[in-house]
Amino acid sequence: MVRQAFSKIVFLSLIFAVALSASSQKADAIAIGVAPGILNVGDVYPGTSKLVEFFLITTATEDMLVSMSSIDPHFDFYTTVHDGHYKFFPEESSNEYINGWISFPENPVRVSPGETITHTFPQGETIRANKRVRAILTVPKDADPGYHVGSINFAPQLASGTGGLATMAVSRFVYVFYVKPLEDQPEPLRSGKITDIEARRVEGDRVRIDVLFQNTGTDTVFVKVKTMDIFDNFGTLMKTVESGYERVKPRETKVLSAFWNDKDARGLHRVKAEVDFLTGSLTADTEVTIPEEITSGLGLFPSPTGMTTGFPWWIIIVFVVMIALIAYFKSDWVWIMVLLGLIIAVLVIIGLLISPPNIDVYSIPWWLIIIIIAVISLVIYWKI
């Protein structure tokens, strides 16, 4: 049976490789360019809209359909000063999420190599493009004041729908604008403060140390714990950890979590944290007590002491095993897909219920993941 299963896997792999090779031979290698690469939209008032116009250039030999979507710009853009044909000053900028502010009257657009547009920009540069694209930038009434930056991604495909499309290069369009504050609105200000540092045990020797950051400015900022030094009672540095970036809106307080996994992660420890918000930083030096018992959970299963305990993961294991047995005794492969779908659904629901500071998605035990993978593998093996 093992030999038969192995033969099937090898056979399917060969079929997949041949299909991939054949499709790649039919693919056309092209390039999609955009002009200007970075557009200065200028000043925009809250509650108003403005036209954003750019041009697409292609090396393709036949018509293409190019889909457009709004995405975050490269992270370095938020921290770099630009004072040329467009202006962007990080200290007067907002990092708020603006992907929903841009809309496209036509999307996707047809780009034809037979269509040529000649356009001269205000700086005097003339280009020959294949498509003029218009988008609408709509700034909400409650938008943060200051500089903003957004980006548009392009996904091309052949308009004929035949063959593949191996893209050699696809440019990314960037647009910059300044939200002008109204007379009764404050000027851009990036500031914040650390309000507290807390420690929680997630499981076993794994500890989560939370830094509470409050945004006291007028603009949304990206914030992270850049460094968190953990010392023992004798002042010896035991570990340095960090957190990921979080967006924090004005007047909002958010938890920045860093994790420490060590058998000595117990009792009283000195913690020195540096919080970075791109245009400035804050430091806090305090002592935290790491509890012996698990104090991080969904909040649905309170312990007698009032502290929350961890989620009973054995429920998921029982659930997976039951679905696996149902799938095994059925001959239809649909049941295998039902099994996978239900497992994914359960994990997604758990993820939606999770919110700091109660529990972190990464606190799902590693052995649970291994058991789920093993059960799925056994069911598929039996079916083969």
Helices and strands as residue ranges (DSSP letters): H 2-26, E 28-35, E 38-44, E 49-58, E 64-71, G 75-79, E 82-83, E 87-88, G 90-92, G 99-101, E 102-103, E 109-111, E 117-120, E 126-129, E 131-138, E 146-158, E 165-170, E 173-179, E 192-203, E 206-215, E 221-231, E 237-241, E 246-248, E 253-261, E 267-276, E 281-290, H 314-328, H 334-353, G 361-363, H 366-383
